[in-house]
Amino acid sequence: MRFPSPHPIFVHPAWRRAAQAALLACSLAACAPMPTVVDDRAVAPSLPAAPGQVLQDLRAPFRQVVCRRLAAGADACAGSLRRLSGEPAPQQAAPAPEDRAALAQRYRIAFVPGLLAECFDRLARPFGDAEQSLQAEGFTVLHLSVPGRGSTLASADRLAVELADAAADPRPLILFAYSKGLPDVLELLVRHPSAARQVAAVVSVAGAVHGSLLADRMMVPYRQWLAGLPLPGCAPGDGEELHSLQPAARLAWWQTHGAAITLPVFSLVALPRPEQVSPATRSTWRWLAMVDARNDGKLLAADQIVPGSHLLGFVDADHWTIAIPLLEAWPALTPLIHDGVPRRALVDAAIEVVAQTLAQRVLPAPGSRR
């Protein structure tokens, strides 16, 4: 049987070395046993929060909007959003669809990718499918790049420059932050108040809110193999990019800066059923499952919920497929990736729910902080 020749990008020596390093990293977690039972009842949106921070449960209205937007109806919706114990029943009929043209006039939409995204942007861009769909509807969409192997401080500084360049448009931003992009955005909000004033709300998508246990486990091999590895499209790192994802570093950040996050934040959590975990990320899922089977292959579900945020829902998707349209760009990856995630509907629904929530907020008195 003959196989097609590999794409030229994959025969580049740097890409070959990157693939070898990735295989080594995956092998470190490959021997962990597969759990036999996953108890969803233990997942509850009640993580500890700072005094005065209460998690707002918006799973019911978010589900209603997602179901309405999916052409296949409620069955497809039920297969995309997991209904975990404690999800409230809808208190009213599904809200009328938002006027999309009006939303496009009211808000700009921005996306911030995660770790290594700049290095692999030529292969598949996080939210690339959602970006195209929104632009076709008339939305102004910004793709805010961050250093692929940059610390949260470096990423925040670059984001501030990009937002300064976009400041001429007075419409506020609904900003989607994926994975490490969430700590990068939080750093931006704290370090650059002028840039933060452009942001109306942040949607965390599988955000590394409390870091990843994998960052602790992978720090040594990452520094040795990947931090300085030449990769097309991004500068070498020094390990600080992974250090910023270590749980101790995230805890210290929240203890120091958590009270300064006053913008509304919305949490969308990746929580795949075991059979929905892509083979390409199954080894790290197994390793994390020794701690908690409720993980997306890179992050525990509980570590994706921003304290005091608005909880949108739990998506039946792993850490990659909740945001990255890998199979659209590379159908040959089908044996390694389990997709079918309605990313466009999830993003569209998040925009609607965020806009509705912002409209209901009490406006601050003149001169007060937002």
N, C-alpha and C positions, 0 to 999 in steps of 0.2 A: 504493500500500500504506500503510495507516494503522498507526502505532505507538502503543502505550499511552502515556498521559501519564507524565512522570517522577515518581518518588516525591518528595513535598514536600521532603525533606531535601536533594535534589540541586538544587533551585532556590534554596536559601538562598545569598545573595551570597558568604558565606565559603566555602561548599563549591565554588561556581563558581570562585572565585579559587584554591582549593586544587587543583582539577582542572587549571586552566591551568598552575599552577606545576609540577604533577607531569608534565604533558605536556612542559613545557620541560625538566625534568630528564631525562626519558626520551630526548628528542631529542638530548641531548648525547652519548649513546652509540649512537645508532641506526645510524651508518655503519660500524661495525666489521664486518669480514668474518666469515662463519660458518666455523669450522674444518671441514675435511673428514674428519679422523680424530681420534677420542678414544681415547687409549691408557690403558685402565684399569690396565694392569700397573704403571704408575708410581705408583699410589696404594698406599701401604703404611703401616700403623699403626706407624711407627717414627720419629716426630718427635723432635727433640732434647728432652731433659728435664733437669731439675736432677739433680745427683748423688743417687742413691738412688731416683729416680722411674722406674718401669718401667711401660710401658703394658700393661695386662692385656687380652688378646683374648678377649672373650666373644661373638664373632659367632656361633659354632656353637650354643651353648645358646640364645641369643636367637632365632636363626632357628628352632630346634626349637619354641620356645614360640609364636612368631608363627604358624608353620604349623599348629600344633595348634588355635589359637584361630580361624583363618580357616575359615569353614564351607565355602568352595570348595576347601580343601585345598592340596596342595603347589604346584599350578600357580599359584594366586593368590599364594602366598607367594613363589614365584620371580619373579613380576612386580612384587613390592613391595620386596623386599630384593635389592640387587645383590650378586652373589657375585664379589668382586674377588680378584685373585691374592693368595695368602697366607692366605686364610681357612682355618682348620684344619678338618679333618673332625671330625664329632662323635665323642667318645671313648666314648660310651655311649648307650644308648637314651634317648629323650626322657624327661625327668623327669615323674613323675606330676603332674597338675594340682594347684596349690596350692588349699587350701580357701579360697575367696574370702571366706566369712564370717569365718574366722579372721584373714585378712589385714586385713579391715575393722575387726576388733577390735584388731589389733596396731598399725596405722599409720593416720595421717591423710595425705591427699594434698593438695598445694598446687600451684597453677599461677601462674607469674609471666610476664606477656606482655612484648612488646618495645617498641621505639621507636614512638611515635604510637598505640599500641594504645588508650590511654585516649581519644584523640580520635575513634577510629572504633569504639568499643565498641558503639554502637547499630547498627552495620552488621553486624559479625561479630566474635565474640570468639574469640581463639586458644584452642583446646582446648575450645570450648563444647560440642561433641558428646561428647567424652570425659568432661567434667564431668557431663553429664546421665546418661550410662551408668553411671558410678561411683556416683553418688548413688542410682540405681535399685537398685544392688546392696547398698546399705547403708553405703557408705563416707562418712566425713566429708570433704567437699571444700571447700577454701578457694581463692577467687580473690583473690590478693594484687595489688592494683592498685599501679602505679607512675606517677609523673607522665609523661604522654605525651611531653612535651618537657623532661624533667628530666635533670640530670646523674646520673652513677652515685652521687655523694654524696647528692644529694637523694632519689634512689630508695631507697638503702640506709636512710636515716633514716625514710622512710615505711614501708618494710617492717618495720623494727624496731618501730614503733608498732603496726602491724597484728598482728605476732606477739605483742607484749605483751598485746594484747586477747584473743588466743587461747591464752594460756599456762595457763589453768585446766585445759585438757585435757592430761593427762600423756603421751598417746600421741605418739611421735615422728613427724616429718613426712618423707615422701618428696616432695621438692620438684622440680617440673619447671620449668626456666627456658628460655625461648625467646628466641633472637636476642639483643638487647641486655639482655634480662632476665638472661642469664647473668653479664655483668659487674656488673649491679646486685646480684645475689645474692652474688657473690664479695666485693663491697665490704661487703655486710651481714655476711658471716662474719668479715671482718677487723675491722670497726669496732664491731660490736655482739655481743660474745661471749655475752651472756645470751640474745639471740635465737637465736644460732647453736646453743645447746645444745638447742633444740627440734628441730633438723634432724638426721635420721639419715643422709640421703644426698641428693645433688643429681643430677638427670638433665638434662644439657644437650641441648637439642633445637635443632639448627642454631644453636648458641650462637656468639656473636661473640667467641670465645676470644682470637684474635689480631687482632681488628678487621677492617675491610674497606677494600680499596683504593678503593672508591667513596666512603668518607668523606673521603678526601683530595681526590678529584676534585670532590665536590659541596659542599665546605665553603663556598666563596664564594657560589654561587647559593642554598644553603640559608640562609645568614645573611641574604641580601638578600630572599628570597622567602617562605620557609616558617617561619623561626624566630619571627617576630613576627606571622604571619598569624593573624587571629582564626579560631578553629575551635570549633564547639560541643563542649563536654565537656572541654576541657583548656586550661590556661593557656599563654600565650606562652613561648617559650624564648629563650635568649640565644646559642645555638650550642654551648654546652658539652655538650649532649646528643649532638651529632654528633662533637665533639672527642673524647669518651670512646670513640668507635669508630675513631678513627684508629690505624693500626698502631703508630706511634711511641708513642702514649699507652698502648696495651695492653702493648707490650713493656716500657715503663718500669714499669708496674704489676706485671707478673710478676716483673721483676727485684727490685722492692722487697718485694712481698708474697707471691710464689709459695710460699715455704717455710711460710707461715702457713696454707695450705689443707691441713688434715689430714683433713677429712671425706672419705669416699669419693665420688667423682664419676664419673658414667657418661656417655659421649659417644654421642649418636645423630646421625649426619651426614646432611644432605640432599645428595644427589648424583644429579640427574636425568640420564637419557639425553637427548641434544639434542632428540629428538622429544617428550619429556615436559615440556620447559620451557614454561610458560604464555606465550602471546603477550604478555600484559600485562607480563611481566618479561624478555622476550627481548632487548630492546635492551641492558640492563645485563649480561645473560648474555654477549652477544656481546663487549661491551667487556672484561669480565673474561677471556673466552676468549682474548684476545690475550696474556694472561699465562699462563693455565692453563685449558684447557677443562673441567677438573674443578672446576666451581663450580655453585652453586645459583641464580645470578642476582643474589645479593647478597654471598655469601661464598665464598672458595675452600674446597674440601673440607678441605684440610690445616689451614686456619685455624679449623676447627670442633672440633678434637680437643684436649681438655684434657690438658696434660702430666701423665703419671703416672696417668691415669684408666683406667676400664674401658671398652673400646670395645664398644658394642652392635651397631652395624651401619651400613650405607650404604643409605639409603632412596631409592628411585626417585621423588623428589619435589623440586619447587623450593622456594625459601625460604618462599614463602607457603603452599603446599598441604600441607607437612609438618605444619603446626600449625593453619591457619585453615580452617574449613568454609565457604568463601565461597559455593560453589554451593548448599549447603543453605539458606543465608539469601537468596541472590540468584541463582536459576536463570537469569535473563536474562544473567548474565555468562559463560555457557557458551562463547561464541566467544573469550573472553579468558583463560579459566582451564582448565588441564588438571588434573583432579583424579583421583578414583578411588583416593586414598590411604587405606589402612585405619587411620586415626588411632586409633580405639578399640582395635584389636588391638595396635597398636604400644605404646600407653600401658599396656594390660593386661599385655602381655608384659614391658615394662620393670619394672613393679611386681613381677611374679613373680621375675624374674632378680635385681633389687635385693634383694628379701627373702631369696632363697636365698643370695646373696653375703654379706649381712649376717649371716645365721645361721652361716656358715662362718668368719667372722672370729674371731680369737683375742681374747677379752675382755681389756682392759687391766687391769693390776694396780690395786687400790684407790688412789686419790689421784693416779694418773698421768693425763696428758693423753690425750684420745681421739685 
